[in-house]
């Protein structure tokens, strides 16, 4: 067994804008009503990019790198749910 003292679990996720989150909720509710179950019915729409364990110093390091990366990205509209 590998001990990871002082390390917590984190996820890097992308959340769409609130309108898209609501649209996905409606779709999940429709699916649930048709089949009677859906494991992630109550989870909010998101895309998980990565999950990792880190201590506070590593988290600060990764946060700065991710912020720098995001700073240089251009916003793009990918698709629209209709």
Backbone as a chain_set.jsonl record, in Angstrom:
{"seq": "XXXXXXXXXXXXXXXXXXXXXXXXXXXXXXXXXXXXXXXXXXXXXXXXXXXXXXXXXXXXXXXXXXXXXXXXXXXXXXXXXX", "coords": {"N": [[0.848, -1.176, 0.0], [0.558, 2.172, -0.856], [1.377, 5.102, 0.754], [0.018, 8.358, 0.861], [0.551, 10.896, 2.271], [-0.818, 13.992, 3.278], [-1.826, 14.589, 0.802], [-4.394, 15.421, -1.408], [-7.313, 14.611, -3.412], [-7.985, 15.856, -6.638], [-9.83, 17.34, -9.35], [-9.727, 18.368, -12.711], [-11.906, 20.22, -14.491], [-14.194, 21.135, -17.118], [-16.724, 23.418, -17.275], [-19.686, 24.06, -18.986], [-21.505, 27.0, -20.168], [-24.31, 28.307, -18.27], [-26.755, 27.992, -19.642], [-26.306, 25.81, -21.366], [-25.807, 23.854, -19.441], [-28.35, 23.661, -18.292], [-29.787, 22.744, -20.551], [-28.65, 20.197, -20.898], [-29.457, 19.018, -18.519], [-32.236, 18.868, -18.963], [-32.262, 17.028, -21.097], [-31.169, 14.772, -19.785], [-33.178, 14.321, -17.881], [-35.29, 13.641, -19.583], [-34.288, 11.262, -20.697], [-34.112, 9.704, -18.368], [-36.841, 9.526, -17.715], [-37.735, 7.958, -19.793], [-36.289, 5.498, -19.611], [-36.197, 4.887, -16.927], [-34.03, 4.979, -15.219], [-30.811, 6.437, -14.659], [-27.523, 6.781, -14.212], [-25.982, 9.177, -13.815], [-27.855, 11.14, -13.552], [-28.388, 13.265, -11.751], [-26.055, 14.714, -11.718], [-24.199, 17.642, -12.507], [-23.767, 19.052, -15.758], [-20.628, 18.598, -17.235], [-17.178, 18.359, -18.286], [-14.714, 16.138, -17.509], [-11.327, 16.618, -17.322], [-8.944, 15.78, -16.104], [-7.921, 13.822, -13.308], [-6.272, 13.92, -10.199], [-3.807, 13.431, -7.567], [-2.48, 15.585, -5.105], [-0.24, 17.543, -3.096], [-0.339, 20.634, -1.212], [1.654, 22.299, -2.306], [2.184, 21.162, -4.82], [-0.357, 21.456, -5.936], [-0.563, 24.255, -6.078], [1.487, 24.717, -7.96], [0.498, 23.312, -10.251], [-1.872, 24.728, -10.611], [-0.96, 27.314, -11.301], [0.341, 26.719, -13.738], [-1.831, 25.79, -15.27], [-3.46, 28.073, -15.29], [-1.803, 29.817, -16.736], [-1.691, 28.472, -19.207], [-4.434, 28.597, -19.96], [-4.755, 31.327, -20.223], [-3.645, 31.946, -22.704], [-5.319, 30.811, -24.556], [-7.764, 30.903, -27.155], [-11.149, 31.88, -27.206], [-13.701, 29.754, -28.377], [-16.629, 28.894, -30.145], [-18.079, 25.837, -30.09], [-20.328, 24.137, -30.616], [-23.918, 24.071, -30.748], [-26.682, 23.223, -28.745], [-29.77, 22.292, -29.873]], "CA": [[0.0, 0.0, 0.0], [1.323, 3.406, -1.013], [0.838, 6.198, 1.541], [0.089, 9.676, 0.234], [0.25, 11.83, 3.349], [-0.954, 15.389, 2.905], [-2.246, 14.718, -0.591], [-5.835, 15.336, -1.632], [-7.701, 14.325, -4.796], [-8.525, 17.009, -7.357], [-10.251, 17.126, -10.731], [-9.769, 19.522, -13.607], [-13.123, 20.051, -15.277], [-14.712, 22.255, -17.908], [-18.162, 23.604, -17.144], [-20.254, 24.934, -20.021], [-22.308, 28.095, -19.632], [-25.493, 27.824, -17.551], [-27.796, 27.57, -20.587], [-25.975, 24.448, -21.802], [-26.011, 22.975, -18.284], [-29.802, 23.438, -18.205], [-30.191, 21.905, -21.687], [-28.229, 18.821, -20.615], [-30.347, 18.522, -17.462], [-33.507, 18.51, -19.607], [-32.027, 15.778, -21.829], [-31.017, 13.689, -18.803], [-34.504, 14.055, -17.319], [-36.051, 12.916, -20.615], [-33.754, 9.894, -20.758], [-34.52, 9.019, -17.144], [-38.277, 9.226, -17.773], [-37.941, 6.889, -20.786], [-35.709, 4.195, -19.24], [-36.412, 4.66, -15.511], [-32.797, 5.148, -14.435], [-29.663, 7.031, -15.343], [-26.591, 6.935, -13.092], [-25.521, 10.549, -13.555], [-29.012, 12.03, -13.761], [-28.338, 14.439, -10.892], [-24.77, 15.426, -11.789], [-24.22, 18.807, -13.385], [-23.028, 18.853, -17.003], [-19.23, 19.013, -17.214], [-16.22, 17.44, -18.904], [-13.551, 15.951, -16.646], [-10.093, 16.565, -18.1], [-7.93, 15.02, -15.395], [-8.026, 13.652, -11.862], [-4.925, 13.701, -9.686], [-3.534, 13.679, -6.156], [-1.427, 16.584, -4.963], [-0.173, 18.292, -1.846], [-0.621, 22.048, -1.443], [2.688, 22.874, -3.178], [1.929, 20.666, -6.176], [-1.589, 22.079, -6.415], [-0.212, 25.626, -6.466], [2.273, 24.615, -9.194], [-0.404, 22.947, -11.349], [-2.826, 25.829, -10.811], [-0.278, 28.377, -12.05], [0.552, 26.234, -15.116], [-3.126, 25.744, -15.941], [-3.874, 29.459, -15.51], [-0.97, 30.34, -17.828], [-2.162, 27.827, -20.424], [-5.756, 29.139, -20.301], [-4.599, 32.731, -20.598], [-3.264, 32.062, -24.106], [-6.289, 30.144, -25.415], [-8.796, 31.752, -27.754], [-12.49, 31.363, -27.032], [-14.295, 29.223, -29.604], [-17.924, 28.256, -30.009], [-17.937, 24.542, -30.73], [-21.618, 23.678, -31.142], [-25.082, 24.546, -30.009], [-27.733, 22.224, -28.576], [-31.06, 22.875, -30.281]], "C": [[0.891, 1.235, 0.0], [0.658, 4.527, -0.212], [1.027, 7.516, 0.806], [-0.309, 10.715, 1.275], [0.185, 13.26, 2.831], [-1.383, 15.63, 1.472], [-3.757, 14.54, -0.678], [-6.084, 15.037, -3.105], [-8.353, 15.565, -5.394], [-8.94, 16.579, -8.755], [-10.153, 18.45, -11.472], [-10.952, 19.292, -14.523], [-13.43, 21.314, -16.068], [-16.218, 22.27, -17.71], [-18.64, 24.487, -18.288], [-21.036, 26.068, -19.362], [-23.632, 27.539, -19.098], [-26.617, 27.361, -18.485], [-27.551, 26.136, -21.06], [-26.156, 23.45, -20.663], [-27.492, 22.649, -18.132], [-30.301, 22.549, -19.329], [-29.834, 20.437, -21.436], [-29.109, 18.224, -19.522], [-31.686, 18.08, -18.041], [-33.358, 17.183, -20.36], [-31.892, 14.588, -20.886], [-32.361, 13.318, -18.182], [-35.379, 13.281, -18.31], [-35.591, 11.471, -20.704], [-34.205, 9.101, -19.546], [-35.995, 8.63, -17.196], [-38.576, 8.093, -18.766], [-37.465, 5.532, -20.287], [-35.802, 3.9, -17.742], [-35.174, 4.758, -14.634], [-31.753, 5.839, -15.303], [-28.679, 7.427, -14.251], [-26.203, 8.373, -12.799], [-26.638, 11.574, -13.759], [-28.888, 13.325, -12.962], [-27.003, 15.175, -10.915], [-24.865, 16.542, -12.818], [-23.342, 18.551, -14.617], [-21.61, 19.414, -16.879], [-18.395, 17.99, -17.988], [-15.026, 17.354, -17.973], [-12.326, 15.767, -17.532], [-9.076, 15.65, -17.433], [-8.302, 14.923, -13.927], [-6.637, 13.337, -11.345], [-4.876, 13.924, -8.184], [-2.398, 14.678, -6.076], [-1.423, 17.12, -3.541], [-0.361, 19.77, -2.193], [0.384, 22.681, -2.405], [2.49, 22.437, -4.625], [0.68, 21.311, -6.755], [-1.333, 23.517, -6.856], [0.543, 25.64, -7.789], [1.359, 24.333, -10.385], [-1.4, 24.062, -11.65], [-2.203, 26.957, -11.625], [-0.065, 27.963, -13.513], [-0.757, 26.239, -15.902], [-3.635, 27.155, -16.235], [-3.093, 30.072, -16.673], [-1.428, 29.769, -19.173], [-3.486, 28.453, -20.881], [-5.675, 30.584, -20.778], [-4.333, 32.898, -22.099], [-4.224, 31.359, -25.071], [-7.307, 31.143, -25.94], [-10.153, 31.087, -27.563], [-13.045, 30.919, -28.378], [-15.667, 28.647, -29.28], [-17.85, 26.947, -30.786], [-19.222, 24.05, -31.357], [-22.726, 24.246, -30.276], [-26.104, 23.42, -29.931], [-29.057, 22.891, -28.931], [-32.167, 21.882, -30.055]], "O": [[1.853, 1.324, 0.762], [-0.497, 4.867, -0.468], [2.072, 7.756, 0.201], [-1.368, 11.334, 1.176], [1.031, 13.685, 2.043], [-1.311, 16.757, 0.981], [-4.32, 13.618, -0.089], [-5.192, 15.186, -3.94], [-9.162, 16.234, -4.751], [-8.456, 15.574, -9.275], [-10.459, 19.511, -10.927], [-11.005, 18.297, -15.246], [-12.983, 22.409, -15.727], [-16.901, 21.273, -17.945], [-18.065, 25.548, -18.535], [-21.207, 26.088, -18.143], [-24.023, 26.424, -19.441], [-27.353, 26.433, -18.149], [-28.486, 25.34, -21.142], [-26.606, 22.327, -20.887], [-27.855, 21.501, -17.873], [-31.149, 21.686, -19.101], [-30.627, 19.543, -21.731], [-29.468, 17.049, -19.59], [-32.216, 17.038, -17.655], [-34.227, 16.316, -20.27], [-32.436, 13.517, -21.154], [-32.65, 12.139, -17.979], [-36.116, 12.376, -17.92], [-36.412, 10.558, -20.778], [-34.634, 7.954, -19.676], [-36.364, 7.535, -16.774], [-39.55, 7.359, -18.601], [-38.136, 4.522, -20.501], [-35.516, 2.778, -17.322], [-35.275, 4.63, -13.414], [-31.828, 5.813, -16.531], [-28.969, 8.315, -13.449], [-26.105, 8.752, -11.632], [-26.382, 12.73, -14.096], [-29.257, 14.386, -13.464], [-26.835, 16.163, -10.201], [-25.517, 16.409, -13.853], [-22.297, 17.908, -14.517], [-21.418, 20.559, -16.47], [-18.864, 16.896, -18.299], [-14.392, 18.365, -17.675], [-12.288, 14.878, -18.382], [-8.423, 14.845, -18.097], [-8.921, 15.831, -13.371], [-5.898, 12.576, -11.97], [-5.779, 14.524, -7.6], [-1.463, 14.633, -6.875], [-2.453, 17.15, -2.867], [-0.526, 20.109, -3.364], [0.007, 23.511, -3.232], [2.614, 23.245, -5.546], [0.656, 21.675, -7.931], [-1.834, 23.947, -7.895], [0.274, 26.481, -8.647], [1.428, 25.021, -11.403], [-1.731, 24.309, -12.809], [-2.837, 27.495, -12.532], [-0.269, 28.768, -14.421], [-0.786, 26.645, -17.064], [-4.181, 27.405, -17.31], [-3.67, 30.773, -17.504], [-1.538, 30.5, -20.158], [-3.639, 28.798, -22.053], [-6.446, 31.005, -21.64], [-4.755, 33.889, -22.694], [-3.969, 31.318, -26.274], [-7.665, 32.104, -25.258], [-10.29, 29.876, -27.737], [-12.886, 31.606, -29.388], [-15.843, 27.987, -28.256], [-17.592, 26.944, -31.99], [-19.222, 23.594, -32.501], [-22.486, 24.821, -29.215], [-26.366, 22.741, -30.925], [-29.42, 23.92, -28.362], [-33.329, 22.178, -30.334]]}, "num_chains": 1, "name": "protein.A"}
